[in-house]
Amino acid sequence: MDTSLFYIALVNSLTGRLRALTGRAITPLRTLTRPALLRIRGARGRALAASVPPNERETGWISVIMPTKDVVGYLDESLRSVLSQGYWRVEVVVVDDASTDGTRERIAEWERRDSRVRVFDVDVSDPNAARNFALRRTTGEFLAFLDGDDVLLAGAYRDLVESIRRTGSDFAVAGYERRVGRRTRPAAFWIDEAHANRLDRTTLAEHPAIMVNAVQWSKVYRREFWDRAGLRFPEGGHFQDQVVSAEGYSRATAFDVLTRRAVAWRIRQDGSSMTQQGVVPRQIADRFSTSIRALEVLRRDAGPEVERRRLIQYLSNDIAIAAASLPDMGGEAFDALRSGLERLAPSIERRDVWDDVPAESKVLYALILAGDEARARAYIEQGGLDLLRHRLVGIGGAAFVALPFWGDADAAVELERFRAAPRELRAFAHELGVDAVPALRESARDDGSHRSTGAERAPEGSWSGGARDEALVD
């Protein structure tokens, strides 16, 4: 039996006995002894790996690519989380991109004490170029990625590798969580929804919802598939995971979806990580560029229906996040947001897209596309992204949300922009009780094919939600 597993079982048993004796909930001993358990696993992995020559670390090994730049305050926890996995056959290929804060020196210490760490120095100012550099220098049967400030959760690689070995799939994908300081929070609800059910050997046509999980650090690939599919990170710019994920999902014969979470994505409290700098004009432009490029990949490799589903996801989630940052934007950033929407958003006549996009976002997009920055800001200030503060209104057999500028002729926002999307109807039903809106049950179905189904006209002010925050600001 694995020594670390023995100690885990022991401390869990002791915790249970103490709880039974005292009749009170206590802090689990496993939590208190976690650092010791990590040291045990790390020492075991180092010892076992030392007996395997570097040129034989192929079959069964995972090559973990970790680009780093000025992450000295996070690096130890990140590396320890990989090297202390129960699945010890990992080579961590660290590519340091000209760090100036002591990161390089800290990595060198890890390299000296654990033969599974390999370090390379580059000066490219681009994590995507650093990843491509590392890809040419890996040897493992499997391939994974992790940023130098994130944390791999216990058992993640064991479960991901076991899955693709058992099913024969090209890769496996797990969920993730967010970490702010010492607090753990769930990822955006659409990530958890995409991982609600275990799926073996599924495809993009069968489970298009998984496209919302577009990050690379939640996946383990067969290296043979990565090479066969011709996957490579586009260099320059941000959010390039979007393109690689689109290629991977659409070119895979099959992939596995796990319900567990694999990574704690750290939200830096200083706001210095790339994905937290969403109000910078260049990054707003990059978000749209990578989205459009990913859609092109999906249309070519998976077909127009998959492309349509991904466009709905972008407009409902990713682009909504960017638009919700409007209060923090300057004029140049607003212009980048408007320009991006002009490229990405279809005409309002595309009901097959817009009916599934939340009204909160549709109205805001209309104001942005019109160049009406003042009203767009006022819309957010007046709670436009706080869905259940507003009335749900039935008109002509369809459901609409009376958001800010509802009925305002001067704002000139088309009525269709206020049409409630399925997930908004579910939010109202959840808040009020499904029996309160029986006519909307069918409209709120989950299959993404929402059409109006005869909701009765609501008396003015009859359906109003509480102050539940539904703003898309993950």
C-alpha positions as CSV (number, residue, x, y, z in Angstrom):
1,M,0.0,0.0,0.0
2,D,1.2,3.5,-0.8
3,T,2.7,5.0,2.4
4,S,1.0,8.3,1.9
5,L,-2.4,6.6,1.4
6,F,-1.8,4.7,4.6
7,Y,-1.2,7.9,6.5
8,I,-4.3,9.5,5.0
9,A,-6.4,6.6,6.0
10,L,-4.9,6.7,9.5
11,V,-5.6,10.4,10.1
12,N,-9.1,10.1,8.6
13,S,-9.8,7.2,11.0
14,L,-8.5,9.2,14.0
15,T,-10.6,12.2,13.0
16,G,-13.7,10.0,12.8
17,R,-13.1,8.5,16.2
18,L,-12.5,11.9,17.9
19,R,-15.7,13.2,16.4
20,A,-17.6,10.2,17.7
21,L,-16.1,10.5,21.2
22,T,-16.7,14.2,21.5
23,G,-19.9,14.5,19.5
24,R,-18.5,17.7,18.0
25,A,-17.2,18.6,14.6
26,I,-13.5,19.1,14.7
27,T,-10.9,20.3,12.2
28,P,-9.9,17.2,10.2
29,L,-6.5,15.9,11.1
30,R,-5.9,15.5,7.4
31,T,-6.1,19.3,7.0
32,L,-3.7,19.8,9.9
33,T,-1.2,17.2,8.6
34,R,-1.5,18.1,4.9
35,P,2.0,19.7,4.7
36,A,3.5,16.5,6.2
37,L,1.6,14.3,3.7
38,L,2.8,16.5,0.8
39,R,6.4,16.0,2.0
40,I,5.9,12.3,2.2
41,R,4.5,12.1,-1.3
42,G,7.2,14.4,-2.6
43,A,10.0,12.4,-1.0
44,R,8.5,9.1,-2.3
45,G,8.3,10.5,-5.8
46,R,11.8,11.8,-5.8
47,A,13.2,8.5,-4.6
48,L,11.2,6.4,-7.2
49,A,12.1,8.8,-10.0
50,A,15.8,8.7,-9.1
51,S,15.9,5.0,-10.1
52,V,14.6,5.8,-13.7
53,P,17.3,7.2,-16.1
54,P,16.1,10.4,-17.8
55,N,16.2,8.9,-21.2
56,E,13.7,6.2,-20.1
57,R,11.1,8.6,-18.8
58,E,8.6,8.1,-21.5
59,T,5.9,5.4,-21.1
60,G,3.5,6.3,-18.3
61,W,5.2,9.7,-17.7
62,I,3.5,13.1,-17.9
63,S,5.4,16.0,-19.2
64,V,4.1,19.1,-17.4
65,I,4.9,22.3,-19.1
66,M,5.2,25.3,-16.7
67,P,6.0,28.8,-18.1
68,T,7.1,31.2,-15.4
69,K,7.8,34.9,-15.1
70,D,8.1,36.8,-11.8
71,V,6.1,34.3,-9.7
72,V,8.5,33.7,-6.8
73,G,5.8,34.2,-4.2
74,Y,3.7,31.4,-5.7
75,L,6.2,29.0,-7.3
76,D,6.9,26.8,-4.3
77,E,3.2,25.9,-3.8
78,S,2.7,25.3,-7.5
79,L,5.7,23.0,-8.0
80,R,5.0,21.2,-4.7
81,S,1.5,20.5,-5.9
82,V,2.8,18.7,-9.0
83,L,5.7,16.9,-7.4
84,S,3.7,15.6,-4.5
85,Q,1.0,14.0,-6.6
86,G,0.4,10.3,-5.9
87,Y,1.0,9.9,-9.6
88,W,4.8,10.5,-9.3
89,R,5.8,9.9,-12.9
90,V,6.0,13.6,-13.8
91,E,8.6,15.6,-15.5
92,V,8.1,19.3,-14.9
93,V,9.6,21.4,-17.8
94,V,9.9,24.9,-16.4
95,V,10.6,27.6,-18.9
96,D,11.5,30.9,-17.1
97,D,10.9,34.0,-19.3
98,A,13.5,36.4,-18.0
99,S,12.2,36.7,-14.4
100,T,13.7,39.5,-12.3
101,D,12.2,38.8,-8.9
102,G,14.2,35.7,-7.8
103,T,12.0,33.1,-9.6
104,R,14.9,31.7,-11.5
105,E,17.0,31.2,-8.4
106,R,14.1,29.5,-6.7
107,I,13.5,27.1,-9.6
108,A,17.2,26.2,-9.5
109,E,16.8,25.0,-5.9
110,W,14.0,22.7,-7.0
111,E,16.0,21.4,-9.9
112,R,18.9,20.5,-7.6
113,R,16.8,18.4,-5.2
114,D,14.4,16.7,-7.6
115,S,15.5,15.1,-10.9
116,R,12.0,15.5,-12.2
117,V,12.4,19.2,-12.6
118,R,14.1,20.5,-15.8
119,V,14.7,24.2,-16.3
120,F,15.2,26.3,-19.4
121,D,15.8,30.1,-19.7
122,V,14.2,32.2,-22.5
123,D,13.6,35.8,-23.1
124,V,10.5,36.0,-25.2
125,S,8.0,37.9,-23.1
126,D,5.3,35.5,-24.2
127,P,4.0,32.5,-22.3
128,N,2.8,30.9,-25.5
129,A,6.2,31.0,-27.1
130,A,7.6,29.6,-23.9
131,R,5.2,26.7,-24.0
132,N,6.1,25.9,-27.6
133,F,9.8,26.0,-26.7
134,A,9.1,23.4,-24.0
135,L,7.0,21.2,-26.2
136,R,10.1,20.5,-28.3
137,R,11.9,19.3,-25.2
138,T,9.4,16.9,-23.6
139,T,9.5,13.1,-23.6
140,G,6.4,11.9,-21.7
141,E,3.7,9.7,-23.0
142,F,1.2,12.3,-21.7
143,L,1.2,16.1,-21.8
144,A,-0.2,18.6,-19.4
145,F,0.2,22.4,-18.6
146,L,0.2,24.4,-15.4
147,D,0.9,28.1,-14.8
148,G,3.6,28.9,-12.2
149,D,1.1,30.5,-9.9
150,D,-1.7,27.9,-9.9
151,V,-2.1,24.8,-7.8
152,L,-2.7,21.2,-8.9
153,L,-5.3,19.5,-6.7
154,A,-4.5,16.1,-5.0
155,G,-5.1,13.1,-7.2
156,A,-5.7,15.1,-10.4
157,Y,-3.2,13.4,-12.6
158,R,-4.0,10.0,-11.3
159,D,-7.7,10.4,-12.2
160,L,-7.1,12.1,-15.6
161,V,-4.5,9.5,-16.8
162,E,-6.5,6.6,-15.4
163,S,-9.5,7.8,-17.4
164,I,-7.8,8.0,-20.8
165,R,-6.0,4.7,-20.3
166,R,-9.3,3.0,-19.5
167,T,-11.3,4.6,-22.3
168,G,-8.7,5.1,-25.0
169,S,-9.7,8.7,-25.5
170,D,-7.3,11.3,-26.8
171,F,-7.5,13.5,-23.7
172,A,-9.4,14.0,-20.5
173,V,-10.7,17.3,-19.1
174,A,-11.6,18.2,-15.5
175,G,-13.1,21.2,-13.9
176,Y,-11.3,23.8,-11.8
177,E,-11.8,26.2,-8.9
178,R,-10.6,29.7,-8.1
179,R,-8.4,30.6,-5.2
180,V,-8.4,34.1,-3.7
181,G,-5.8,34.4,-1.0
182,R,-6.6,31.4,1.2
183,R,-10.2,31.2,0.2
184,T,-11.5,28.8,-2.4
185,R,-14.4,29.7,-4.6
186,P,-16.1,27.7,-7.4
187,A,-15.4,28.6,-11.0
188,A,-18.1,30.3,-13.1
189,F,-21.4,28.3,-13.0
190,W,-21.1,27.4,-16.6
191,I,-17.9,25.5,-15.9
192,D,-19.5,23.4,-13.2
193,E,-22.6,22.8,-15.4
194,A,-20.3,21.5,-18.2
195,H,-18.8,19.0,-15.7
196,A,-22.0,18.0,-14.0
197,N,-21.9,14.5,-15.5
198,R,-19.1,12.0,-16.1
199,L,-18.7,11.4,-19.8
200,D,-16.4,8.8,-21.4
201,R,-15.4,8.9,-25.0
202,T,-17.7,11.8,-25.8
203,T,-17.3,14.2,-28.7
204,L,-17.9,17.9,-29.4
205,A,-21.1,17.1,-31.3
206,E,-22.5,15.2,-28.3
207,H,-21.3,17.6,-25.5
208,P,-20.7,21.1,-27.0
209,A,-21.2,22.6,-23.5
210,I,-17.6,21.5,-22.7
211,M,-16.2,24.2,-24.9
212,V,-16.6,26.7,-22.1
213,N,-13.6,24.9,-20.4
214,A,-11.0,26.4,-22.8
215,V,-8.0,26.5,-20.5
216,Q,-5.1,24.1,-21.0
217,W,-4.2,23.4,-17.4
218,S,-7.4,21.4,-16.7
219,K,-6.5,18.7,-19.3
220,V,-4.1,15.8,-19.8
221,Y,-3.4,14.8,-23.4
222,R,-1.9,11.8,-25.1
223,R,1.2,13.3,-26.6
224,E,0.6,11.2,-29.7
225,F,-2.7,12.9,-30.2
226,W,-1.3,16.4,-29.6
227,D,1.3,15.8,-32.4
228,R,-1.2,14.1,-34.7
229,A,-3.7,16.9,-34.4
230,G,-0.9,19.5,-35.1
231,L,-1.6,21.5,-31.9
232,R,0.6,24.4,-31.2
233,F,0.1,27.7,-29.3
234,P,-0.3,30.8,-31.4
235,E,2.4,33.2,-30.3
236,G,1.8,36.8,-29.4
237,G,-1.3,38.1,-27.8
238,H,-3.5,36.7,-25.0
239,F,-6.2,34.1,-24.5
240,Q,-4.6,31.7,-27.0
241,D,-5.8,28.7,-25.0
242,Q,-9.1,29.4,-26.8
243,V,-7.7,28.5,-30.2
244,V,-5.8,25.4,-28.9
245,S,-8.9,24.1,-27.1
246,A,-11.0,24.6,-30.2
247,E,-8.5,22.6,-32.3
248,G,-8.2,19.9,-29.6
249,Y,-11.9,19.4,-29.0
250,S,-12.8,19.4,-32.7
251,R,-10.0,17.1,-33.9
252,A,-10.2,14.5,-31.1
253,T,-11.8,11.2,-32.0
254,A,-13.1,11.1,-28.4
255,F,-12.4,12.8,-25.0
256,D,-13.4,12.2,-21.4
257,V,-15.1,14.7,-19.2
258,L,-14.5,14.3,-15.4
259,T,-16.8,15.7,-12.7
260,R,-13.9,16.4,-10.3
261,R,-11.8,19.6,-10.2
262,A,-8.2,19.4,-11.0
263,V,-6.7,22.8,-10.5
264,A,-7.0,25.8,-8.2
265,W,-6.7,28.8,-10.5
266,R,-5.2,31.6,-8.4
267,I,-6.7,35.0,-8.7
268,R,-3.8,37.3,-7.7
269,Q,-4.9,39.9,-5.2
270,D,-2.5,42.4,-6.8
271,G,-4.3,42.0,-10.1
272,S,-1.1,41.2,-11.9
273,S,-2.0,38.0,-13.7
274,M,-2.8,38.2,-17.5
275,T,-6.4,37.3,-17.2
276,Q,-7.1,39.9,-14.6
277,Q,-6.1,42.8,-16.8
278,G,-9.3,42.7,-18.9
279,V,-9.7,46.5,-19.2
280,V,-6.4,47.0,-21.1
281,P,-7.3,47.9,-24.7
282,R,-4.8,45.4,-26.2
283,Q,-6.2,42.6,-24.1
284,I,-9.8,43.4,-25.0
285,A,-8.8,43.3,-28.7
286,D,-7.0,40.0,-28.1
287,R,-10.1,38.5,-26.5
288,F,-12.2,39.2,-29.6
289,S,-9.4,38.1,-32.0
290,T,-8.9,34.8,-30.3
291,S,-12.6,34.2,-30.1
292,I,-13.1,34.8,-33.8
293,R,-10.1,32.6,-34.7
294,A,-11.5,29.8,-32.5
295,L,-14.9,30.1,-34.2
296,E,-13.2,29.8,-37.6
297,V,-11.4,26.6,-36.4
298,L,-14.7,25.1,-35.1
299,R,-16.6,25.9,-38.3
300,R,-13.9,24.3,-40.4
301,D,-13.2,21.2,-38.2
302,A,-16.6,20.6,-36.5
303,G,-19.2,22.3,-38.6
304,P,-21.5,25.4,-38.4
305,E,-23.8,24.0,-35.6
306,V,-20.8,23.7,-33.2
307,E,-19.6,27.1,-34.2
308,R,-23.1,28.5,-33.4
309,R,-23.1,26.9,-30.0
310,R,-19.7,28.4,-29.2
311,L,-20.7,31.8,-30.4
312,I,-23.6,31.7,-28.0
313,Q,-21.2,30.8,-25.2
314,Y,-18.9,33.6,-26.1
315,L,-21.7,36.2,-26.1
316,S,-23.2,34.8,-22.9
317,N,-20.0,34.4,-20.9
318,D,-16.6,35.6,-22.1
319,I,-17.6,38.7,-23.9
320,A,-20.2,39.5,-21.2
321,I,-17.3,39.4,-18.7
322,A,-15.4,42.0,-20.7
323,A,-18.4,44.2,-21.2
324,A,-19.2,44.1,-17.4
325,S,-15.8,45.7,-16.9
326,L,-17.0,48.9,-18.6
327,P,-17.0,51.0,-15.4
328,D,-13.2,50.5,-15.2
329,M,-12.5,51.3,-18.9
330,G,-11.1,54.4,-20.4
331,G,-12.2,55.7,-23.8
332,E,-9.6,53.6,-25.8
333,A,-10.7,50.4,-24.1
334,F,-14.4,51.2,-24.8
335,D,-13.5,51.7,-28.5
336,A,-11.8,48.3,-28.5
337,L,-14.8,46.7,-26.9
338,R,-17.2,48.3,-29.5
339,S,-14.9,47.3,-32.4
340,G,-14.7,43.7,-31.2
341,L,-18.5,43.5,-30.9
342,E,-18.9,44.8,-34.4
343,R,-16.7,42.0,-35.6
344,L,-18.2,39.2,-33.5
345,A,-21.8,39.9,-32.9
346,P,-24.3,38.8,-35.6
347,S,-27.3,40.9,-36.6
348,I,-30.3,40.9,-34.2
349,E,-32.2,38.9,-36.8
350,R,-30.0,35.9,-35.9
351,R,-32.7,34.5,-33.5
352,D,-30.9,31.1,-33.5
353,V,-28.1,32.9,-31.6
354,W,-29.6,35.7,-29.7
355,D,-32.6,33.8,-28.2
356,D,-30.0,31.9,-26.0
357,V,-28.0,35.0,-25.0
358,P,-29.0,36.6,-21.7
359,A,-31.0,39.8,-22.1
360,E,-28.7,41.5,-19.5
361,S,-25.9,41.3,-22.1
362,K,-28.0,41.8,-25.2
363,V,-29.2,45.3,-24.0
364,L,-25.7,46.3,-22.9
365,Y,-24.2,45.2,-26.3
366,A,-26.8,47.2,-28.1
367,L,-25.8,50.4,-26.3
368,I,-22.1,49.7,-26.9
369,L,-22.6,49.0,-30.6
370,A,-24.5,52.2,-30.9
371,G,-21.5,54.0,-29.4
372,D,-23.7,55.2,-26.5
373,E,-21.0,55.0,-23.8
374,A,-23.0,57.2,-21.4
375,R,-26.1,55.0,-21.5
376,A,-24.0,51.8,-21.4
377,R,-22.3,53.0,-18.2
378,A,-25.7,54.1,-16.8
379,Y,-27.2,50.7,-17.6
380,I,-24.6,49.0,-15.4
381,E,-25.0,51.6,-12.6
382,Q,-28.8,51.1,-12.7
383,G,-28.4,47.3,-12.1
384,G,-28.7,46.1,-15.7
385,L,-26.5,43.1,-14.7
386,D,-28.5,42.4,-11.6
387,L,-31.2,40.3,-13.3
388,L,-33.7,39.7,-10.5
389,R,-34.1,43.3,-9.6
390,H,-36.2,43.6,-12.7
391,R,-39.6,42.5,-13.9
392,L,-40.3,39.5,-16.1
393,V,-42.9,40.6,-18.6
394,G,-44.9,38.6,-21.1
395,I,-45.7,40.1,-24.5
396,G,-47.3,38.3,-27.4
397,G,-46.5,34.9,-25.9
398,A,-42.9,35.6,-25.2
399,A,-41.0,36.5,-22.0
400,F,-39.0,39.7,-21.7
401,V,-37.0,41.4,-18.9
402,A,-37.8,45.0,-18.1
403,L,-34.1,46.1,-17.8
404,P,-32.9,49.7,-17.7
405,F,-34.0,51.7,-20.8
406,W,-37.0,49.3,-21.2
407,G,-39.5,51.4,-23.2
408,D,-37.1,54.3,-23.5
409,A,-37.6,55.7,-27.0
410,D,-34.5,57.9,-26.8
411,A,-32.3,54.8,-26.1
412,A,-33.8,53.1,-29.1
413,V,-32.9,49.5,-28.0
414,E,-34.9,47.0,-30.0
415,L,-37.4,44.9,-28.0
416,E,-35.7,41.7,-29.1
417,R,-32.7,42.7,-26.9
418,F,-34.9,42.4,-23.8
419,R,-36.1,38.8,-24.7
420,A,-35.3,36.5,-21.8
421,A,-32.9,33.7,-22.4
422,P,-33.4,30.1,-21.0
423,R,-31.0,30.6,-18.2
424,E,-32.6,33.8,-17.1
425,L,-36.0,32.0,-17.0
426,R,-34.4,29.3,-14.9
427,A,-33.1,32.0,-12.5
428,F,-36.6,33.5,-12.1
429,A,-38.1,30.1,-11.6
430,H,-35.5,29.3,-9.0
431,E,-36.0,32.5,-7.1
432,L,-39.8,32.5,-7.2
433,G,-40.4,28.8,-7.2
434,V,-41.2,26.9,-10.4
435,D,-44.9,27.0,-9.6
436,A,-44.9,30.8,-9.7
437,V,-44.0,30.8,-13.4
438,P,-45.6,27.5,-14.8
439,A,-46.0,28.9,-18.3
440,L,-42.2,29.4,-18.6
441,R,-41.2,25.8,-17.7
442,E,-40.9,24.7,-21.3
443,S,-39.1,27.9,-22.3
444,A,-36.4,27.2,-19.7
445,R,-35.3,23.8,-20.9
446,D,-31.6,23.1,-21.0
447,D,-31.0,22.0,-24.6
448,G,-30.2,25.4,-26.0
449,S,-33.1,25.4,-28.5
450,H,-35.2,27.9,-26.7
451,R,-38.2,29.5,-28.5
452,S,-41.1,31.3,-27.0
453,T,-43.8,28.9,-25.9
454,G,-46.8,31.0,-25.0
455,A,-46.1,32.6,-21.6
456,E,-49.1,34.7,-20.6
457,R,-48.8,38.4,-20.5
458,A,-47.8,39.5,-17.0
459,P,-49.5,42.4,-15.2
460,E,-47.2,45.3,-14.8
461,G,-44.9,44.6,-11.9
462,S,-46.3,41.2,-11.1
463,W,-43.0,39.2,-11.5
464,S,-40.1,40.9,-9.8
465,G,-37.0,39.2,-8.5
466,G,-35.1,39.8,-5.3
467,A,-31.7,41.4,-5.3
468,R,-29.7,38.3,-6.3
469,D,-26.5,39.1,-8.2
470,E,-26.5,37.5,-11.6
471,A,-23.8,39.9,-13.1
472,L,-21.5,38.0,-15.4
473,V,-18.2,39.1,-13.8
474,D,-16.4,35.7,-13.2
